[in-house]
Amino acid sequence: MSKKNNLLVAASGTGGHIFPALAVSKEVEDEWNIHWLGVNKRLDANFIPKKYNLRTLNIKTPRKNVFLFYQYIQILMSTFQIIRILKENKIKLVFYDWRLYICPYYCCFKTSKDTSHYS
């Protein structure tokens, strides 16, 4: 079967997020062009195969300090990066882990008319 549609897998951080998503990706890679969305300086770069076109966001897990508000603003601003990735790659389906900075991911996927999502 030829690959017709693009799938974006959004999972990052620890093995508990990455490995289940890798298992799903392996099962569907014959029918989908897989693109992977992760976060800089996480395990993603070490475990995601190059064939999955890893794209990363430059955000960090919020820490309780004087910059907490700024950290949440950075996460929300990543919404624009995600929208660009969805459009550039003509993503038709998104598989994401609910725990991965859900707000920007969910906002992007819900507002994209051509993209379905599954978690």
Beta strands, then each sheet from edge to edge (+ up, - down):
strand 1: 5-10
strand 2: 32-39
strand 3: 54-57
strand 4: 91-96
strand 5: 116-118
sheet 1: 3+ 2+ 1+ 4+ 5+
end
